[in-house]
Amino acid sequence: MKRRNFLKFISAFCVSFAFANTVTTNKSILILGANGRIARLVTQRLKDDKTCFLRLFARKIKRLDKFKDTNVELIEGDVLDINALKRAMQGVDVVYANLEGDLATFAKNIIIAMQESKVKRLIWISSLGIYNEIPKDIYEKTSPYIPRHKAAAELIENSNLDYTLLRLAWLSNADEISYGITKKGERFINAQEYVSRKSAADLIVRLIKNENFGIKESFGVHRK
């Protein structure tokens, strides 16, 4: 083979190899709070994608039996148990947390477990209003929930994780995907509108599949 043709062959091979690795890279995703309605939608979207391996983590895992598959593992556990978290995080690429309750304590445990397990990527569900980025009347409606979301968000933002916070508007079960995003420091758009859980799930799937999207960002998620 002539030198020029050989160099062309090597160049084409390298481009082809890089493209293949970009498209087919397998990912292991740990979903904390997997019984949640948005988490179930995300699971449904990802379980048919055989490049994704899912670990569903919940306190009552039996409820998720219908998701059993060759690429889906069910783990019963509590986010308050750091050792259980660390075991679940072995070999994981992405942690997606969809939790309710003592969010600051949950965030502390998850940060510790991720750091000790050497996992960097976290997608965390939060709430509109944690930066006072919404109108006063909407803030008053949301205010009972804001302090715990704000405390957790501050812990995550001050960590060394590659996080994305999703500050969701009020949620609906509408059968639609229609949403826009704003960044930290921008006013929340359409704070009075309900955004669908399907929209939230769509954004989460995008974040999981695109490893460079949303790193160190806090997105406000509103209905278009």
C-alpha positions as CSV (number, residue, x, y, z in Angstrom):
1,M,0.0,0.0,0.0
2,K,1.4,3.4,-1.0
3,R,2.2,5.8,1.9
4,R,-0.5,8.3,0.9
5,N,-3.2,5.7,0.7
6,F,-2.0,4.1,4.0
7,L,-2.2,7.5,5.8
8,K,-5.8,8.0,4.4
9,F,-6.7,4.5,5.7
10,I,-5.4,5.2,9.2
11,S,-7.1,8.6,9.3
12,A,-10.5,7.1,8.2
13,F,-10.1,4.3,10.7
14,C,-9.4,6.7,13.6
15,V,-12.4,8.9,12.7
16,S,-14.6,5.8,12.5
17,F,-13.4,4.4,15.8
18,A,-13.9,7.7,17.6
19,F,-17.4,8.0,16.2
20,A,-18.3,4.5,17.2
21,N,-17.1,5.0,20.7
22,T,-19.1,8.2,21.0
23,V,-22.3,6.6,19.9
24,T,-22.2,3.2,21.6
25,T,-20.6,4.0,24.9
26,N,-22.4,2.0,27.6
27,K,-23.5,3.8,30.8
28,S,-24.5,2.5,34.2
29,I,-27.1,4.7,35.9
30,L,-28.1,4.6,39.6
31,I,-31.7,6.0,40.2
32,L,-32.3,6.9,43.8
33,G,-35.9,7.2,44.7
34,A,-36.8,5.0,41.8
35,N,-40.5,4.7,42.9
36,G,-41.1,8.3,42.0
37,R,-43.3,9.1,39.1
38,I,-40.6,11.0,37.1
39,A,-38.1,8.3,37.9
40,R,-40.5,5.7,36.6
41,L,-40.8,7.6,33.3
42,V,-37.0,7.9,33.0
43,T,-36.7,4.1,33.7
44,Q,-39.3,3.3,31.0
45,R,-37.4,5.5,28.5
46,L,-34.0,4.0,29.3
47,K,-34.7,0.3,29.9
48,D,-35.2,-0.4,26.2
49,D,-31.8,1.2,25.4
50,K,-29.4,-1.7,25.8
51,T,-26.4,0.7,26.1
52,C,-27.8,1.7,29.5
53,F,-27.6,-0.4,32.6
54,L,-30.0,0.7,35.3
55,R,-29.8,0.2,39.1
56,L,-33.1,1.1,40.7
57,F,-32.7,1.9,44.3
58,A,-35.8,2.3,46.6
59,R,-37.1,1.4,50.0
60,K,-39.9,-0.7,48.7
61,I,-38.4,-2.3,45.6
62,K,-41.2,-4.8,45.0
63,R,-43.2,-2.0,43.5
64,L,-40.7,-1.9,40.6
65,D,-40.8,-5.6,39.7
66,K,-42.4,-4.8,36.3
67,F,-39.1,-3.1,35.3
68,K,-37.0,-6.3,35.7
69,D,-34.9,-6.9,32.6
70,T,-31.4,-8.0,31.6
71,N,-30.1,-4.4,32.0
72,V,-32.2,-3.5,35.1
73,E,-31.1,-4.3,38.6
74,L,-33.4,-3.8,41.6
75,I,-31.8,-2.7,44.9
76,E,-33.8,-2.3,48.1
77,G,-32.2,0.3,50.4
78,D,-32.4,3.6,52.2
79,V,-30.6,6.8,51.3
80,L,-29.8,7.2,55.0
81,D,-27.6,4.2,54.8
82,I,-24.2,5.4,53.4
83,N,-22.8,1.9,53.1
84,A,-25.9,0.8,51.1
85,L,-25.3,3.8,48.8
86,K,-21.7,3.0,48.3
87,R,-22.4,-0.6,47.4
88,A,-25.0,0.6,44.9
89,M,-22.6,3.1,43.3
90,Q,-19.9,0.5,42.4
91,G,-19.2,0.9,38.7
92,V,-21.8,3.6,38.2
93,D,-21.3,6.5,35.8
94,V,-24.3,8.6,36.7
95,V,-26.4,9.1,39.8
96,Y,-29.9,10.5,39.4
97,A,-31.6,11.4,42.6
98,N,-35.4,12.0,42.8
99,L,-36.1,12.2,46.5
100,E,-38.5,13.6,49.1
101,G,-38.1,14.2,52.8
102,D,-34.9,15.3,54.7
103,L,-33.2,16.5,51.5
104,A,-30.1,18.1,53.2
105,T,-29.3,14.8,55.0
106,F,-29.9,12.8,51.8
107,A,-27.6,15.2,49.9
108,K,-24.8,14.9,52.5
109,N,-25.0,11.1,52.4
110,I,-25.0,11.0,48.6
111,I,-22.1,13.4,48.3
112,I,-20.0,11.3,50.8
113,A,-20.9,8.0,49.1
114,M,-20.1,9.4,45.6
115,Q,-16.8,10.9,46.7
116,E,-15.8,7.6,48.4
117,S,-17.0,5.6,45.4
118,K,-15.2,8.0,42.9
119,V,-18.5,8.8,41.1
120,K,-18.7,12.4,39.8
121,R,-21.9,12.8,37.8
122,L,-25.1,13.7,39.8
123,I,-28.5,14.8,38.5
124,W,-30.6,16.2,41.4
125,I,-34.2,17.2,41.4
126,S,-34.9,20.5,43.1
127,S,-37.6,23.2,43.1
128,L,-38.2,26.5,41.6
129,G,-37.7,29.4,44.0
130,I,-34.5,28.4,45.8
131,Y,-32.7,31.5,44.4
132,N,-35.8,33.8,44.9
133,E,-36.0,33.8,41.1
134,I,-39.9,33.6,41.0
135,P,-42.6,36.2,41.6
136,K,-43.7,36.9,45.1
137,D,-47.1,35.2,44.8
138,I,-45.6,32.0,43.4
139,Y,-42.9,32.1,46.1
140,E,-45.6,32.2,48.8
141,K,-47.3,29.2,47.3
142,T,-44.0,27.3,47.2
143,S,-42.4,28.6,50.4
144,P,-43.1,25.5,52.6
145,Y,-40.9,23.4,50.3
146,I,-38.1,25.8,49.5
147,P,-35.9,25.7,52.6
148,R,-35.2,22.0,52.4
149,H,-34.6,22.2,48.6
150,K,-32.3,25.2,49.1
151,A,-30.2,23.6,51.8
152,A,-29.6,20.5,49.7
153,A,-28.8,22.6,46.6
154,E,-26.2,24.6,48.5
155,L,-24.5,21.4,49.7
156,I,-24.4,20.0,46.2
157,E,-23.2,23.3,44.6
158,N,-20.3,23.4,47.2
159,S,-19.2,19.9,46.5
160,N,-16.7,18.7,43.9
161,L,-19.3,16.7,42.0
162,D,-20.3,17.2,38.3
163,Y,-23.8,18.1,39.3
164,T,-26.9,19.3,37.4
165,L,-29.7,20.7,39.5
166,L,-33.2,20.8,38.0
167,R,-35.4,23.4,39.6
168,L,-38.8,22.1,38.4
169,A,-42.0,24.1,38.2
170,W,-45.2,22.7,39.6
171,L,-45.8,19.3,38.0
172,S,-48.6,17.8,36.0
173,N,-49.3,14.5,34.4
174,A,-50.1,16.0,31.0
175,D,-49.2,13.7,28.1
176,E,-46.8,16.2,26.5
177,I,-43.2,17.1,26.2
178,S,-43.0,20.9,26.2
179,Y,-40.4,22.7,28.3
180,G,-37.7,25.3,28.3
181,I,-34.8,26.0,30.7
182,T,-33.2,29.0,32.3
183,K,-29.9,29.1,34.2
184,K,-29.0,30.2,37.7
185,G,-29.2,34.0,37.9
186,E,-32.0,34.3,35.3
187,R,-35.6,34.8,36.2
188,F,-37.8,31.7,36.1
189,I,-40.1,31.8,33.1
190,N,-43.8,30.9,33.3
191,A,-43.5,30.1,37.0
192,Q,-47.3,30.0,37.2
193,E,-47.5,27.2,34.6
194,Y,-47.4,23.5,35.3
195,V,-44.7,21.5,33.5
196,S,-45.3,17.9,32.7
197,R,-43.5,15.0,34.4
198,K,-42.9,13.7,30.9
199,S,-41.0,16.9,30.1
200,A,-38.9,16.6,33.2
201,A,-38.1,12.9,32.3
202,D,-37.1,13.9,28.8
203,L,-34.6,16.5,30.1
204,I,-33.2,13.9,32.6
205,V,-32.7,11.4,29.7
206,R,-30.9,14.1,27.7
207,L,-28.6,14.8,30.6
208,I,-27.8,11.1,31.1
209,K,-27.1,10.5,27.5
210,N,-25.0,13.6,26.9
211,E,-22.2,13.6,29.4
212,N,-21.1,17.2,28.6
213,F,-24.5,18.7,28.9
214,G,-25.4,20.7,32.0
215,I,-22.2,20.2,34.1
216,K,-22.1,22.5,37.1
217,E,-25.5,24.0,36.0
218,S,-28.7,24.8,37.9
219,F,-31.5,24.7,35.3
220,G,-35.0,26.2,35.9
221,V,-37.4,24.0,34.0
222,H,-40.7,25.6,32.8
223,R,-43.5,24.8,30.5
224,K,-43.1,26.4,27.1
